[in-house]
């Protein structure tokens, strides 16, 4: 029997911390006002997220942005964190079917012939019936170990990434049908130090070479994976799902396996890239501030982390529906907890 209030509080915190499903924690906090205050005071929603994804320790502050664009002052910090991490837990811990998360190309380390061999070609699946080959090609290099990289913007500031797929290009129009594969591959994930301007992304008029590492903070680096010298969509499964904080993924192509007979130099060519996982709600944004990183919850879809220019109309409509549903759940919880 626990008679000491401090012992009772510790036992209760231990019991609550065993709830892995966000829905269970939400139900528990809806039992009474005192239970809700206990969940908030002990940061149980936040701990639930951190336990599953330690990458979230990168955030030094949590904020809520209203329609007017100003931070909400109606909630104190514990209530603000509870609201944001409850919303985050729903996205992180619910089941999902991985899908391609790429929304835009940012740039390539080099391009042999722009725009014909642009990185833009890598986000469209290869059509075997297409007469004209579609691929990205690096510039030539006499060093077989010279690296290249391709950088992509994902559909949300926060994405769970399970797997990257890549298909090397087979030059069927050259003698011997050479395959210009990299020797191995590696991935980095992170966020831009400053917002990416739409005009800086790859377009027909602009090569969009925002590939300098000084533009980004990389929060995750994968192991290296060997590539097969085969013209197939190859799968590179991460050891466990990784939370990409910032929505930017760099695909590093390490080494060159094929020399072109015409000039005797090495190239890397890629037909198609997929980054498979789950984009979280675009109402959750990543905002660099000083030397830290802010997790921002946008209460209005129109002020979400991904600018309107970076999303399609269909995605924006879908996010609006998801936001209203999520908001409804939160409002329902708050309504029954009193």
C-alpha positions in Angstrom: 0.0 0.0 0.0 1.4 3.4 -1.0 0.5 6.0 1.7 3.2 8.5 0.8 2.0 11.0 -1.9 5.5 11.1 -3.4 5.6 7.3 -3.7 2.1 7.2 -5.2 3.1 9.8 -7.8 6.2 7.9 -8.8 4.2 4.7 -9.1 1.6 6.4 -11.1 4.2 7.9 -13.4 5.7 4.5 -13.9 2.3 3.0 -14.7 1.4 5.7 -17.2 4.8 5.5 -18.9 4.1 1.9 -19.8 1.3 3.1 -22.2 2.9 2.9 -25.7 -0.2 3.8 -27.7 -1.0 7.5 -27.9 -4.7 6.7 -27.9 -4.3 4.9 -24.5 -2.6 7.9 -23.0 -5.3 10.2 -24.4 -8.0 8.0 -22.9 -6.3 8.0 -19.6 -5.9 11.8 -19.6 -9.6 12.1 -20.4 -10.7 10.2 -17.3 -10.6 13.3 -15.0 -9.1 16.7 -14.7 -6.6 15.4 -12.1 -5.4 12.7 -14.5 -5.1 15.2 -17.3 -3.0 17.5 -15.1 -0.8 14.5 -14.1 -0.2 13.6 -17.7 0.7 17.2 -18.5 2.9 17.8 -15.5 4.9 14.6 -16.0 5.3 15.3 -19.8 4.1 11.8 -20.6 3.2 12.6 -24.2 6.7 14.0 -24.8 8.4 11.0 -23.1 6.3 8.7 -25.2 7.7 10.3 -28.4 11.3 10.5 -27.1 11.3 6.9 -26.0 10.4 5.8 -29.6 12.5 8.4 -31.4 15.5 9.8 -29.5 16.2 12.1 -32.5 13.5 14.4 -31.0 16.0 15.4 -28.3 17.3 17.8 -31.0 14.4 20.2 -30.3 15.2 22.8 -27.6 11.8 24.5 -27.6 8.2 23.9 -28.6 5.9 26.6 -30.0 2.4 27.0 -31.3 1.7 29.4 -34.1 -1.7 30.8 -34.6 -3.4 32.0 -37.8 -2.0 35.5 -37.3 1.5 34.1 -37.3 2.3 35.0 -33.7 3.1 32.4 -31.0 0.1 31.5 -28.9 0.4 32.9 -25.4 -2.8 31.4 -24.2 -1.0 28.1 -23.2 1.8 27.8 -20.7 4.8 25.7 -21.7 3.7 22.4 -20.1 0.2 22.6 -21.8 1.8 23.7 -25.1 4.2 20.8 -25.1 1.4 18.4 -24.2 -0.7 19.6 -27.1 2.2 19.5 -29.6 3.6 16.1 -28.5 0.2 14.5 -28.4 -0.3 15.6 -32.1 3.2 14.3 -32.9 2.7 11.0 -31.2 -0.4 10.3 -33.3 1.8 10.6 -36.4 4.9 8.8 -35.1 3.3 5.8 -33.5 0.3 5.0 -35.8 0.6 2.2 -38.4 1.4 3.3 -42.0 2.2 1.9 -45.4 5.4 3.4 -46.7 5.2 5.6 -49.8 7.5 7.8 -51.8 8.0 11.0 -49.8 9.9 13.2 -52.3 8.2 16.4 -53.3 11.0 18.3 -55.0 14.6 18.1 -56.2 17.0 20.5 -54.6 20.2 19.9 -56.6 23.0 17.6 -57.7 26.7 17.9 -57.0 27.3 18.1 -60.8 25.3 17.6 -64.0 26.8 16.6 -67.3 24.2 18.2 -69.5 21.4 20.4 -68.1 18.5 20.2 -68.3 18.5 17.0 -70.5 20.3 15.0 -67.8 18.9 16.9 -64.8 18.2 15.4 -61.3 14.5 16.2 -62.1 14.6 13.0 -64.3 15.2 10.8 -61.2 11.8 11.4 -59.5 9.8 9.9 -62.4 9.6 6.1 -62.8 11.4 4.8 -65.8 9.1 4.0 -68.6 10.4 1.0 -70.5 8.4 2.0 -73.6 9.9 5.5 -73.7 12.2 5.9 -76.7 14.2 8.8 -75.1 16.2 7.8 -72.0 15.4 9.7 -68.8 18.2 9.9 -66.2 20.6 12.2 -64.3 24.3 12.1 -65.2 27.3 13.4 -63.3 30.1 15.2 -65.1 33.1 13.1 -66.1 35.9 12.4 -63.7 39.2 10.6 -64.1 39.1 9.4 -60.5 37.0 6.3 -59.9 36.6 7.2 -56.2 35.2 10.7 -56.9 31.8 11.0 -55.0 28.6 12.7 -56.2 25.4 13.6 -54.4 21.7 14.2 -55.0 19.6 16.3 -52.6 15.8 16.0 -52.3 13.1 17.9 -50.4 10.5 15.7 -48.7 6.7 16.3 -48.3 6.9 17.5 -44.7 9.4 18.9 -42.2 9.1 15.7 -40.3 9.1 12.3 -42.1 9.7 8.8 -41.0 12.1 7.2 -43.6 12.3 3.4 -43.8 14.0 2.8 -47.1 15.6 4.4 -50.2 15.4 2.8 -53.6 17.6 3.7 -56.5 18.0 2.5 -60.1 21.3 3.0 -61.9 21.1 4.0 -65.6 21.9 1.5 -68.4 23.1 3.3 -71.5 21.6 1.0 -74.1 22.6 3.5 -76.8 26.4 2.8 -76.1 28.4 -0.1 -77.1 28.1 -3.0 -74.6 25.1 -1.4 -72.8 27.2 -0.1 -69.8 25.6 0.5 -66.4 26.9 3.7 -64.8 26.4 2.7 -61.2 28.0 4.0 -58.0 30.1 1.6 -56.0 28.2 2.2 -52.8 25.6 4.6 -51.4 25.0 6.5 -48.2 22.2 8.9 -46.9 22.2 12.0 -44.8 19.0 13.6 -43.4 18.6 17.1 -41.9 17.2 20.6 -42.3 18.2 23.8 -44.1 19.8 26.5 -42.1 17.5 29.0 -43.8 14.3 28.6 -45.8 14.7 27.2 -49.3 13.5 29.8 -51.8 11.3 28.4 -54.6 13.5 30.0 -57.3 16.5 28.1 -55.9 15.0 24.7 -56.5 15.7 22.9 -59.7 13.7 24.1 -62.7 14.1 24.3 -66.5 15.8 27.7 -66.1 17.8 27.0 -63.0 20.0 24.1 -62.1 19.3 24.7 -58.4 22.7 23.7 -57.1 22.1 24.1 -53.3 24.4 21.2 -52.5 26.9 22.9 -50.2 26.9 21.3 -46.8 27.1 24.7 -45.2 23.5 25.2 -46.2 22.3 22.3 -44.0 22.5 20.7 -40.6 22.7 16.9 -41.0 21.1 15.1 -38.0 21.5 11.5 -39.3 24.0 9.6 -41.4 23.2 6.0 -42.6 25.6 3.1 -42.9 27.2 2.6 -46.4 25.4 0.1 -48.7 27.1 -1.6 -51.6 25.4 -1.1 -55.0 24.9 -3.8 -57.6 26.0 -3.1 -61.1 22.5 -3.9 -62.4 19.8 -1.9 -64.1 17.1 -2.6 -61.5 15.4 -0.6 -58.7 17.6 -1.5 -55.8 16.4 -1.3 -52.2 18.4 0.1 -49.3 16.6 -0.6 -46.1 17.6 1.4 -43.0 18.3 -0.5 -39.9 15.2 1.0 -38.3 12.8 3.8 -39.3 14.6 7.2 -39.0 12.8 10.5 -38.2 14.1 12.9 -40.8 14.1 16.3 -38.9 13.9 19.0 -41.5 12.7 17.2 -44.6 15.9 17.2 -46.6 17.7 14.0 -47.7 21.1 13.8 -49.3 21.9 10.7 -51.3 25.6 10.2 -51.5 27.0 8.2 -54.4 30.4 6.9 -53.4 32.8 5.9 -56.2 32.2 5.1 -59.9 32.0 1.7 -61.3 31.9 2.4 -65.1 34.3 4.2 -67.5 32.8 5.6 -70.7 34.6 4.1 -73.7 34.3 7.3 -75.8 36.4 9.5 -73.5 37.9 7.1 -71.0 36.4 8.9 -68.0 34.1 7.8 -65.2 30.5 8.8 -64.8 27.6 8.0 -62.4 24.1 8.0 -63.9 20.8 7.4 -62.0 17.4 6.6 -63.6 15.1 6.7 -60.6 15.1 7.5 -56.8 12.5 6.8 -54.2 12.6 7.8 -50.5 10.0 5.6 -48.8 8.3 6.3 -45.5 5.6 8.4 -44.0 5.3 12.2 -44.1 3.9 13.5 -40.8 1.4 16.3 -40.6 2.6 19.5 -42.3 1.2 21.4 -39.3 4.4 20.3 -37.5 7.3 22.4 -38.6 11.0 22.6 -37.9 12.4 26.1 -37.3 16.1 26.8 -36.6 16.4 29.5 -33.9 19.8 30.7 -32.7 21.8 27.6 -31.8 18.7 25.5 -31.2 15.8 23.9 -33.1 12.1 24.7 -32.5 9.3 22.2 -33.0 6.4 24.4 -34.2 2.8 23.4 -34.3 0.9 25.5 -36.9 -2.8 25.9 -35.8 -3.8 26.9 -39.4 -2.9 24.8 -42.4 -2.1 28.0 -44.4 0.8 28.7 -42.1 2.3 25.2 -42.2 6.0 24.4 -42.3 6.1 23.5 -46.1 5.4 26.7 -48.1 2.5 26.6 -50.4 4.8 26.7 -53.4 6.3 23.3 -52.3 3.0 21.4 -52.1 0.5 20.3 -54.6 -3.2 21.3 -54.4 -4.2 17.7 -53.6 -1.7 17.5 -50.8 -2.8 20.8 -49.3 -6.5 19.7 -49.4 -5.6 16.4 -47.8 -3.6 18.1 -45.1 -6.5 20.4 -44.3 -8.8 17.5 -43.7 -6.2 15.7 -41.6 -5.7 18.9 -39.5 -9.4 19.3 -38.9 -9.7 15.7 -37.8 -6.7 16.0 -35.5 -8.0 19.3 -34.1 -11.3 17.7 -33.5 -9.8 14.9 -31.5 -7.9 17.4 -29.4 -10.9 19.6 -28.9 -13.0 16.5 -27.9 -10.4 15.5 -25.4 -10.2 18.9 -23.9 -14.0 19.1 -23.8 -14.5 15.9 -21.9 -11.7 16.3 -19.5 -13.3 19.2 -17.6 
